[in-house]
């Protein structure tokens, strides 16, 4: 089974790998730059100040 473009599913082109075109590569870059791929973080209920790393 060969890899497909993560944006549109077409076969990738060597010069844009893993994408099929410059357009799909640019779409992916735009999603990274605008934070669309951000992973949401969850804080502890006590918050970051609750832990102390001092000995």
RACOR-V218876 format. One record per backbone hydrogen bond with DSSP energy under -0.5 kcal/mol. CO is the residue of the C=O (numbers start at 1). NH is the residue of the N-H. E is the energy in kcal/mol with one decimal. If there is no record, write none. Layout:
co = {CO,CO}
nh = {NH,NH}
e = {E,E}
//
This chain:
co = {3,5,10,13,13,14,16,19,21,22,23,24,25,26,27,28,29,30,31,31,32,35,38,44,47,48}
nh = {12,9,5,16,17,17,19,13,25,26,27,28,29,30,31,32,33,34,36,37,35,38,40,47,50,51}
e = {-0.6,-1.7,-3.2,-1.6,-0.7,-0.7,-2.9,-1.9,-1.8,-2.6,-2.4,-2.1,-2.3,-2.5,-1.9,-1.9,-2.7,-1.9,-1.7,-0.9,-1.0,-1.6,-0.6,-0.7,-1.2,-0.6}
//
